[in-house]
Amino acid sequence: MNAPTISIALCTYNGSKYIKTQLESIINQTLKPSEIIICDDNSTDDTLSIIQSIETSIPVRIYANKPALRTVKNFERAVSLCTGDLIMFSDQDDFWVPTKLEIMSRYMQEHPNTNVLFSNALLVDENLNSLHKKMWETVNLNEHELQRWRNGYSTEILMAGSRVTGCTMCFRRTIVPEIIPFPTQIDNDFIHDGWIAMYASITNSIDFINEDLIWYRQHPAQQVGAKDSEFVQQERVTLKSRFTRPKTQKIEPFLAKSIFYKKIIDYILENTSYKIEDLGPLTRAFEHYNLRTKLPFMPRIKRFVPAIVNYAKGNYHKYCHVGSSQLGILQAMIGDIVE
């Protein structure tokens, strides 16, 4: 079996402080990439001159955006220029473990039905000192969730929030015609890596390696970073507030969720080969949130049957906040009836 060729899609913007370390970690891989595609987003520092000063036998192709495209469209351009069988995103400020390409390439060879693969990462400070924390800890991708993923629930897990970070991702070039253009109109937080992961999850063709294949640098200037995000910061609704808050405040998050899933569903149907029957988890999520926004205000008795049926289907369990207790899930259903 011939080894797949590998393209690195590296995007830069004023990255002079860390770009040399990151590029050298790619160049020094035990398995060399076939090409490094660098799309610079109109940097005003020494990023490009540093890149050009690095000597390597690996083909490095540099493209300068004028004007800047911003992050998502810059990565889209980089991907469109890649010619390798496998494509890996690279940020400008991390450090790749020397065996990253070798491990991911071998896995993709051994699992031909996997279109997207991602790994864990070690969080480090700006000087590459360990912060003694893993990327997956910050997104609540624990062993329970990983087992659910193995059992075919990757779409449902991804719907709870972003779990896959682009710089840990590898994907086949064969899916590029369907994932480009990257959607920018769905939600500001739904960016390219989340879109690619969601696309592949529909057919359970996304898999993971629980190894720290990159050191994910945390520093004040980075655009995203690994924050203890919405998984731990989401507001928990108390039983008291369920009876005191206005109905418009109650349904606002449900309405936002239903609109979000409707936009994703419409985009997939319009821009990929997937059919509506392929989108079961997404359509069920839309129906769940849409139902919660449309329960009749009065009389309350008319809410009882729809809410109970929705609860019996397990939808309150599937779409609850990560970490919600059984009591909290039951309270959500009761709140829909009596609020």
N, C-alpha and C positions, 0 to 999 in steps of 0.2 A: 504494500500500500504506500503510495507516494505521500510524503508529508505535505500538509497544506501550506501554501504561502501565507504570510502574515503581514498585514498593513497596520501601522500605528497611526491613528488620527489624533494628532496633538494640537490643541488650540492654545494660543498665547495672547496675553495682553499685559503689557508692563510687568513682565515676569522675570526681570533681570536678576533678582535676588536669589531665585531658586532654580532657574531653568537649566543651568549647567549640571547640577546634581541630578536632576530628573533625566535629562538626555543621556548622561553617562550611565545611569542605571538601566536604561533601555539598550544602549549600545553594548553593555557588558553582560547581557543575558547569555545563559548557556545555550539557548537556541536563538539565533539571530532573526530579526524580522527581515522581510524582503524589501520593505521600504518604510520610511517615516515621512508622513505627510504633515506638514506644519502650516497651519493657517493662522496668521497673526492679525489681530483685530485692531490695526492702526495704533500700535504701541508708540509711545513718545519717549521711552527710555532706551536702554542699550540691549533690549531683548534680541533683536535680529542680529546685531553684530556679535553677540556672544554665541548665538547658534552657528553663525557662519565661521567662527573661529575654531569650532570643535572638529577635530579630524576623525573620520570614520570611513570605512569601506562600504558601509550600508548606504544605499541611495537615500538622500534627504532632499525632499522637494518642498520648497518654501513658497507660500502664497501670501501676499500682503493685501488685506482688505482696506480699501479706501472708497467710501467711508466705512466705518466699523459696522459689522453685522450684528453684534451682540452675541451672547453665549450660544443660544440654541441654534441660530442660523449659521454661526461660525462652525459649530460641530457638524451641522448638516452639510455645509460646503466641504469640510474635510472628508466626511464619509463618501460623498459623491465622487471624490478624486481618488479614492483608494482602489487598488486593483488586486489586492490579495484575496485568497479564499476566505480568510478570517480577518476580522477587523477588531481592533482594540482601541477604546478611547483612552486618551491620556490627558490628565491635567498638567499644568506647568510646574507644580510645586510639591509633588510627592516624591517617593523613592520606591522603585520596584524591586522586590526580592529577585535575586538573579535567576531563579528557576520559574518565574511566573509564566513566561511564554511556553516553556517546555511542558509544564504541567497542564496548562489550559489547552494547548494544541493537542497533546496526547489524549486528553479527555474527549475533545471534539472528534478526534479520529475514532475513538472507541465507542462513541455514542452518536451515530450518524443521524438519529432523530432529534438530537438536541440542536436547536437553532441559536439559543442564547445561553450563555454560561456566566455566572458571576461568583466572586469569592468574598471571603471576609477580609478585613483589613485591621492592622494595628494602628491605633491612634498615637501620634507622636507630636511633640511640641515643635516649635519652629527650628530647633537645632537637632531634630530627629531623635530626641530622647523619648523613651516610651512613657506614655501616660497611663500604662497598665489598664487599658480599656480597649475593647474591640468595637469595630464599627457596628456589628449586629446588636450589641448591647444597647446602642443609642436608638435603634429602630425596633426594639422589642422582638427581634427575630431569634427567639429562644428555641430550645429543643422541642417543645410542644408544637410551636409553629412550624418548625422544620419537618416534623413528622406529618403534620397536616399537609404541607407542601408535597411531601413524597406520596401522600395518598390522593393527590390530584386536586388540591384546593388552592393552587397558586393564585388564581384570579381573585378568589375571595380574600386571601391574605394581602394581596397588593391593593385591594380596594380599601383596606384599613389605613393606608398611607404609604408613602414611598419607602420601599425596603431595599431597592437595588440602586447602587451608586455607580454612575457611568464609568468612573476610573477603575472599577473592578470587573468590568464587563467585557466579554468577548462574544462576537456574533458572526454568523455566516454572511458573506456578501450576497448570497442568493436571495436573502430577504430584503435587501436594500430597496428594490423597486416598490415594495409595499409599505415600507416604513418611512420613506421620503415622499413628500415633504413632512418634516416634523410639525405636528400641530402646535400652533401658538395661541389659538383662539379659545381653547377649552377652559383653561384656568392658568393663572400665573404660576402656580406651584406644580402644574403637570407639565414637566419639561421632557426633553428627549429621552433620558434614561428611563423615566417612568413609563413613557409611551412605548418604548421598545419592549420593556418587560411585560407590559400589559398585552401587547400584540402577541408575543410568544406564549403567554400564559393561556390564551384562549384554546390552544391545541396542546397544552401541557408540554411544550417544547422548550421550556426554560428550566435550567437545572443549576445547581450550586456546588461549590467546593468549600468546605468549611476549613479553609486554611488562610492564613494572613499573607496574601501574595503581594500586598503593597503596604507601605508605611504611609498612612494618610496624615499629612501634616496639618496641624491646627495653628493658625496664626491670624492676627487681627485683620490682615488685608484680603483674606480669601473671600470668594463670593458666596459659597454655600457652607461648607464645613459640616462637621458631625455634631449636631446639637441634640440634646435630649429633648426631642421635638414634641409634636402634637400628641404623641402617645402618652406622655406623662403630664402634659400641660393642659389637656382638654378640661374644660369646666365640667364638674360633676353636678348634675341637677339634683337638688335635695327634694324630699317629699313635700316639705313646706312650700318651696318655691313653685311646685307644680300647681298649687292651688291659688297662688297669689300673682303670678306673672301674667301679663296680657297674652291672649291667644296668638296675636301676631308675633310676639317674641318667642313663643313656644314653637311655632311652625317655621320660623325663619331658617334654622339650620336644616330642617327636612326639605324645605323648598330648594335651598342651595344645593343639597345633595342630589335631589331628583333632577334638577337642571344639569348638574355636572355629568351624571350618568347618561342623560339623554343626549348631551353633546358628544360624549364618547361613542355611544352607540351609532349616532348619525354619521360621525366622522368615519368610523370603521366601515359602515355599510357603503359609504360614498367613495372611499379611497382604498379599500382592500378587497380581496376576493372572498372574505368571510360573508356568510349569510346570517339572517336574523336567528335562525335555529342554532347557530354556533355560539351565540352570545348569551346563553342561559344565565350564568351568574350575574352578568351586567343588567339584563332585563329584569331579573328578580329583584336586584337592588333598587332599580328605578321604580318598580311597582311597589316595593315596600315603602320607600320614602314618599312616593306620590300618594299612596293610600293615606299615610299619616298627615299629609297636608290637607286632604279632602274629607276627612271625617266630619260629619255634620256637626255644626255648633250646637244646635238644639233640635229636638230633644236629645239628651245624652244617651238614652236607651238605644238609639239607632247606631251608636258607635260600638255597642257591645259585641255583636256578632262579627263584624269585620275585624275588630281588634283581637278577639279570641281566636278566630281562624288564622290570622296572621301570626299569632303567638304559637298556635299548634303546628304551623309549618316550620317553626324554628327561626323565623326571620328576625325576631327581636334578639335572638342569640347570635345569629350570623353577623348582624350589622350593629352590634353594640360597641361602645368604646372598648378599646383593648384594656383588659384587666377588670372589666365590670364583674361584679358578683352576681350570683343567681338572684339575690334580693333586688339588686339594682335593675336587672333585666325585667323582673316581674313588676317593679315600680313603674318602669317605662310603659309597659302595656296598660297597667291600671291608670296611669296618668292620661293616656290617650282616651280612656273611657270617661273619666270623671272630671278632668280639667275643664 
